[in-house]
Amino acid sequence: MIRSRQALGATVMVVLAFGLASNSPYARDARAEGRLARANARADVEDGSKLRLAIAGLTHDHVHGAFRRLDAGDISVVGIYEPNTALAERYAAQHHIDRALLFTDLGKMLDTVKPQAVAAFGSIYDHLAVVQAAAPRGVHVMVEKPLAVSVEHAREIQALASQHRIHVLTNYETSWYPTTHAAFEIAVTRGELGKIRKVVVHDGHRGPKEIGVSPEFLEWLADPVKNGGGALIDFGCYGADLITWLMKGAAPTSVSAVTQQLKPQIYPKVDDEATIVVTYPGAQGIIQASWNWPVGRKDMEVYGETGQILTIDSKVMRVRRSEQSPSEEPTLPPRPEPLDDPFKYLTAVVNGTVKVEDTDLAALPLNVTVVKILDAARTSAKTGRAVSLQ
């Protein structure tokens, strides 16, 4: 067994087979279900290391990444749940999926195809429902960031995961960046900058509508219930995740936030601009989340007592260890498998070849703290006052 920040050499693959719920608009009979069962059995016999993965929801555009992986031959799915049949039809046409492979009932899908894990690609509000369905069946879950829309949802997810002994992982794009982990190694593991004094995280883009997300994705991103907020939730979660990680899982002492609607004609119900300040004994974090950046960005600044790190993007970073030292741009190796990809990571976690520590980027305890920060930030922005987390 290896820890999730260590290398794992084996290539991990995921198996494909699909099923269709009895209440689907597409026809299905006992023979089709029998063929599905036989196909699944053959797959299990042929390669016991392959993870049986289901997808819950198609309204999150990041799900395209999973389907694009099919061409690489290392990912497949044992079931797809999506109640919007028109949307499911569109995905089936785009990614050449047989229409007889779709479900409109989540429980029916889980009971029929019996996956080991399910990846949630619906609204953030729907994450709880996915865990409620999967956990009692012993099915592990990976959700797209953030974990939940509220602390109440996050705590219920945590309780279900504990009760049924499943993993619930949260996927962030920045978790797989070489620069993210190199910054941690320099600043935290080796302590080369002295004590961390300030972390500034910038995330966002021109706006979901402006960059052309799908109508189904935009509908819930701009909904204060389904998304929990606007840019504050959508991109504030990145900074909350990274800062909590750099602080070794510690919650901040206080959270303050300011939000704005710079484009109310586009996003009338949610914020599109947010700044969150989190304080710790001896340190401060600033999270700048925006749907108004002129260019897309996911970068971070880490300042210690003696030096600083600037992560420019996933591969480029600048390190200056002291005022007397020149700035360096180290060449970073790619992340080792399976720590370079969310689906490889999920497979390794389910197989037990990677152990998830409570303070890892995808870990459930750390991401409950992330939701606490976002919840407090939302309250602070409404009240104009700092919120204590102690």
FENTASUL-V346233 format. One record per residue. N is the residue number from 0. SS is DSSP state (@ for helix, = for strand, . for the rest). Layout:
# FENTASUL-V346233
<<N SS> <N SS>>
This chain:
# FENTASUL-V346233
<<0 .> <1 => <2 => <3 .> <4 .> <5 .> <6 .> <7 .> <8 .> <9 .> <10 .> <11 .> <12 .> <13 => <14 => <15 .> <16 .> <17 .> <18 .> <19 .> <20 .> <21 .> <22 .> <23 .> <24 .> <25 .> <26 .> <27 .> <28 .> <29 @> <30 @> <31 @> <32 @> <33 @> <34 @> <35 @> <36 @> <37 @> <38 @> <39 @> <40 @> <41 @> <42 @> <43 @> <44 @> <45 @> <46 .> <47 .> <48 .> <49 .> <50 => <51 => <52 => <53 => <54 => <55 => <56 .> <57 .> <58 .> <59 .> <60 .> <61 .> <62 @> <63 @> <64 @> <65 @> <66 @> <67 @> <68 @> <69 @> <70 @> <71 @> <72 .> <73 .> <74 .> <75 .> <76 .> <77 .> <78 => <79 => <80 => <81 .> <82 .> <83 .> <84 @> <85 @> <86 @> <87 @> <88 @> <89 @> <90 @> <91 @> <92 @> <93 @> <94 .> <95 .> <96 .> <97 .> <98 @> <99 @> <100 @> <101 => <102 => <103 .> <104 .> <105 @> <106 @> <107 @> <108 @> <109 @> <110 @> <111 @> <112 @> <113 .> <114 .> <115 .> <116 => <117 => <118 => <119 => <120 .> <121 .> <122 .> <123 .> <124 .> <125 .> <126 @> <127 @> <128 @> <129 @> <130 @> <131 @> <132 @> <133 @> <134 @> <135 .> <136 .> <137 .> <138 .> <139 => <140 => <141 => <142 => <143 => <144 .> <145 .> <146 .> <147 .> <148 .> <149 .> <150 @> <151 @> <152 @> <153 @> <154 @> <155 @> <156 @> <157 @> <158 @> <159 @> <160 @> <161 @> <162 @> <163 @> <164 .> <165 .> <166 .> <167 => <168 => <169 => <170 => <171 .> <172 @> <173 @> <174 @> <175 @> <176 .> <177 @> <178 @> <179 @> <180 @> <181 @> <182 @> <183 @> <184 @> <185 @> <186 @> <187 @> <188 @> <189 .> <190 .> <191 .> <192 .> <193 .> <194 .> <195 => <196 => <197 => <198 => <199 => <200 => <201 => <202 => <203 => <204 .> <205 .> <206 .> <207 @> <208 @> <209 @> <210 @> <211 .> <212 .> <213 .> <214 @> <215 @> <216 @> <217 @> <218 @> <219 @> <220 @> <221 .> <222 .> <223 .> <224 .> <225 .> <226 .> <227 .> <228 .> <229 .> <230 @> <231 @> <232 @> <233 @> <234 .> <235 @> <236 @> <237 @> <238 @> <239 @> <240 @> <241 @> <242 @> <243 @> <244 @> <245 @> <246 .> <247 .> <248 .> <249 .> <250 .> <251 .> <252 .> <253 => <254 => <255 => <256 => <257 => <258 => <259 => <260 .> <261 .> <262 .> <263 .> <264 .> <265 .> <266 .> <267 .> <268 .> <269 .> <270 .> <271 .> <272 => <273 => <274 => <275 => <276 => <277 => <278 => <279 => <280 .> <281 .> <282 => <283 => <284 => <285 => <286 => <287 => <288 => <289 => <290 .> <291 .> <292 .> <293 .> <294 .> <295 .> <296 => <297 => <298 => <299 => <300 => <301 => <302 => <303 => <304 .> <305 .> <306 .> <307 => <308 => <309 => <310 => <311 .> <312 .> <313 .> <314 .> <315 .> <316 => <317 => <318 => <319 => <320 .> <321 .> <322 .> <323 .> <324 .> <325 .> <326 .> <327 => <328 .> <329 .> <330 .> <331 .> <332 .> <333 .> <334 .> <335 .> <336 .> <337 .> <338 .> <339 .> <340 .> <341 @> <342 @> <343 @> <344 @> <345 @> <346 @> <347 @> <348 @> <349 @> <350 @> <351 .> <352 .> <353 => <354 => <355 .> <356 .> <357 .> <358 .> <359 .> <360 .> <361 .> <362 .> <363 @> <364 @> <365 @> <366 @> <367 @> <368 @> <369 @> <370 @> <371 @> <372 @> <373 @> <374 @> <375 @> <376 @> <377 @> <378 @> <379 @> <380 @> <381 @> <382 @> <383 .> <384 .> <385 .> <386 => <387 => <388 .> <389 .>>
